[in-house]
Amino acid sequence: MGNVRTRMIKSTARKLLEYYPDLFRPDFEYNKRLVAKLVNTKSKKVRNQIAGYITHLLKIKEKQEKRSLEMISEEKISENIE
Protein backbone atom coordinates (compact mmCIF):
# COMPACT_ATOMS: atom_id res chain seq x y z
CA MET A 1 0.00 0.00 0.00
CA GLY A 2 1.26 3.43 -0.85
CA ASN A 3 1.34 6.60 1.16
CA VAL A 4 -1.75 8.78 1.12
CA ARG A 5 -1.03 12.49 1.17
CA THR A 6 -3.59 15.26 1.13
CA ARG A 7 -3.65 18.02 -1.45
CA MET A 8 -2.51 20.51 1.20
CA ILE A 9 0.61 18.45 1.99
CA LYS A 10 1.53 18.09 -1.68
CA SER A 11 0.89 21.71 -2.60
CA THR A 12 2.82 23.03 0.41
CA ALA A 13 5.77 20.77 -0.37
CA ARG A 14 5.81 21.79 -4.03
CA LYS A 15 5.63 25.50 -3.13
CA LEU A 16 8.53 25.14 -0.70
CA LEU A 17 10.59 23.39 -3.39
CA GLU A 18 9.67 26.13 -5.85
CA TYR A 19 10.61 28.99 -3.49
CA TYR A 20 13.70 27.32 -1.97
CA PRO A 21 15.01 24.82 -4.55
CA ASP A 22 18.59 24.78 -3.26
CA LEU A 23 17.83 24.50 0.45
CA PHE A 24 16.40 20.99 0.58
CA ARG A 25 18.30 17.69 0.39
CA PRO A 26 17.19 14.09 -0.06
CA ASP A 27 17.63 13.65 3.72
CA PHE A 28 14.41 13.46 5.75
CA GLU A 29 15.87 14.61 9.09
CA TYR A 30 17.42 17.70 7.53
CA ASN A 31 14.23 18.53 5.62
CA LYS A 32 12.14 18.05 8.77
CA ARG A 33 14.12 20.71 10.64
CA LEU A 34 13.99 23.04 7.66
CA VAL A 35 10.22 22.66 7.25
CA ALA A 36 9.79 23.42 10.96
CA LYS A 37 11.58 26.74 10.42
CA LEU A 38 9.82 27.68 7.18
CA VAL A 39 6.24 26.58 7.86
CA ASN A 40 4.15 27.30 10.93
CA THR A 41 2.63 23.87 11.54
CA LYS A 42 0.83 23.02 14.73
CA SER A 43 1.38 19.29 14.53
CA LYS A 44 4.45 17.14 14.08
CA LYS A 45 2.52 14.83 11.79
CA VAL A 46 1.87 17.54 9.20
CA ARG A 47 5.47 18.75 9.41
CA ASN A 48 6.75 15.22 8.91
CA GLN A 49 4.39 14.56 6.01
CA ILE A 50 5.55 17.71 4.22
CA ALA A 51 9.22 16.89 4.84
CA GLY A 52 8.66 13.29 3.74
CA TYR A 53 7.00 14.34 0.49
CA ILE A 54 9.81 16.80 -0.25
CA THR A 55 12.33 14.01 0.36
CA HIS A 56 10.34 11.70 -1.91
CA LEU A 57 10.27 14.29 -4.72
CA LEU A 58 14.00 14.95 -4.45
CA LYS A 59 14.85 11.26 -4.59
CA ILE A 60 12.72 10.87 -7.72
CA LYS A 61 14.52 13.86 -9.26
CA GLU A 62 17.91 12.32 -8.41
CA LYS A 63 16.96 9.04 -10.09
CA GLN A 64 15.77 10.84 -13.23
CA GLU A 65 19.00 12.83 -13.45
CA LYS A 66 21.06 9.68 -12.98
CA ARG A 67 19.15 7.90 -15.76
CA SER A 68 19.59 10.82 -18.14
CA LEU A 69 23.35 10.88 -17.47
CA GLU A 70 23.52 7.13 -18.12
CA MET A 71 21.68 7.57 -21.41
CA ILE A 72 24.01 10.37 -22.47
CA SER A 73 27.09 8.30 -21.67
CA GLU A 74 25.64 5.30 -23.58
CA GLU A 75 25.04 7.54 -26.61
CA LYS A 76 28.65 8.78 -26.50
CA ILE A 77 29.93 5.21 -26.28
CA SER A 78 27.85 4.14 -29.26
CA GLU A 79 29.05 7.17 -31.27
CA ASN A 80 32.67 6.26 -30.58
CA ILE A 81 32.12 2.65 -31.71
CA GLU A 82 30.66 3.69 -35.06
C-alpha positions as CSV (number, residue, x, y, z in Angstrom):
1,M,0.0,0.0,0.0
2,G,1.3,3.4,-0.8
3,N,1.3,6.6,1.2
4,V,-1.7,8.8,1.1
5,R,-1.0,12.5,1.2
6,T,-3.6,15.3,1.1
7,R,-3.6,18.0,-1.5
8,M,-2.5,20.5,1.2
9,I,0.6,18.4,2.0
10,K,1.5,18.1,-1.7
11,S,0.9,21.7,-2.6
12,T,2.8,23.0,0.4
13,A,5.8,20.8,-0.4
14,R,5.8,21.8,-4.0
15,K,5.6,25.5,-3.1
16,L,8.5,25.1,-0.7
17,L,10.6,23.4,-3.4
18,E,9.7,26.1,-5.8
19,Y,10.6,29.0,-3.5
20,Y,13.7,27.3,-2.0
21,P,15.0,24.8,-4.6
22,D,18.6,24.8,-3.3
23,L,17.8,24.5,0.5
24,F,16.4,21.0,0.6
25,R,18.3,17.7,0.4
26,P,17.2,14.1,-0.1
27,D,17.6,13.7,3.7
28,F,14.4,13.5,5.7
29,E,15.9,14.6,9.1
30,Y,17.4,17.7,7.5
31,N,14.2,18.5,5.6
32,K,12.1,18.1,8.8
33,R,14.1,20.7,10.6
34,L,14.0,23.0,7.7
35,V,10.2,22.7,7.2
36,A,9.8,23.4,11.0
37,K,11.6,26.7,10.4
38,L,9.8,27.7,7.2
39,V,6.2,26.6,7.9
40,N,4.2,27.3,10.9
41,T,2.6,23.9,11.5
42,K,0.8,23.0,14.7
43,S,1.4,19.3,14.5
44,K,4.5,17.1,14.1
45,K,2.5,14.8,11.8
46,V,1.9,17.5,9.2
47,R,5.5,18.8,9.4
48,N,6.7,15.2,8.9
49,Q,4.4,14.6,6.0
50,I,5.5,17.7,4.2
51,A,9.2,16.9,4.8
52,G,8.7,13.3,3.7
53,Y,7.0,14.3,0.5
54,I,9.8,16.8,-0.2
55,T,12.3,14.0,0.4
56,H,10.3,11.7,-1.9
57,L,10.3,14.3,-4.7
58,L,14.0,15.0,-4.4
59,K,14.8,11.3,-4.6
60,I,12.7,10.9,-7.7
61,K,14.5,13.9,-9.3
62,E,17.9,12.3,-8.4
63,K,17.0,9.0,-10.1
64,Q,15.8,10.8,-13.2
65,E,19.0,12.8,-13.4
66,K,21.1,9.7,-13.0
67,R,19.2,7.9,-15.8
68,S,19.6,10.8,-18.1
69,L,23.4,10.9,-17.5
70,E,23.5,7.1,-18.1
71,M,21.7,7.6,-21.4
72,I,24.0,10.4,-22.5
73,S,27.1,8.3,-21.7
74,E,25.6,5.3,-23.6
75,E,25.0,7.5,-26.6
76,K,28.6,8.8,-26.5
77,I,29.9,5.2,-26.3
78,S,27.8,4.1,-29.3
79,E,29.1,7.2,-31.3
80,N,32.7,6.3,-30.6
81,I,32.1,2.7,-31.7
82,E,30.7,3.7,-35.1
